[in-house]
Each structure stands twice: as C-alpha cells, then as structure tokens.
C-alpha cells in the first residue's frame, strides 16, 4: 500500500460552482504589506477599559441615556471629574 490511509479523499470541485468574489469579499479580506498583516478596526486604547457589572439608580442611568449616543463615555468622564475633587485615600 503506497498511499496514506489517513489522507482525506479529494473530490472534484467544479470551478463554475465556486462563489463569485464580490467587492465585499475583498473589503473583508486580510491585507498584507510585505509579510506584515495590516490590522484593521479600532486601534488599542490609550487607557484600557475594564468591563464591570455595577448598579446605579434608575434615574441616574436614565439621565445619562437621555443625552444620546456616548452616554457611557460621558458617565465615565463625570466620574473622572469627581475624582479630581475627591482624590482616593488609597493612592
């Protein structure tokens, strides 16, 4: 027996049945410059955010949400401003 008994069988794929390569396919494809993969998407943040589960009063959350998109960032900024006037005793 000269063949590899663990090799998967190859089946004929008709090139006419292959999906058409659309512009969307190429937009989502990985891009290389030389051997280096160009990363897409959001760049790494200067200050890493930590996912937390916290509980706030309903009216506080409603007030921030009422300000529209980016309300969580504004809430973070409000907490940061509070810390300027109330430095941590542990620091």
ZIKAUR-V695926 format. One record per pair of residues at least 24 apart in sequence whose C-alpha atoms are under 10 Angstrom apart, sorted by the first residue. I is the first residue (numbers start at 1). J is the second residue. Records with the same first field share a line. If there is no record, write none. Layout:
# ZIKAUR-V695926
I->J + J
This chain:
# ZIKAUR-V695926
none
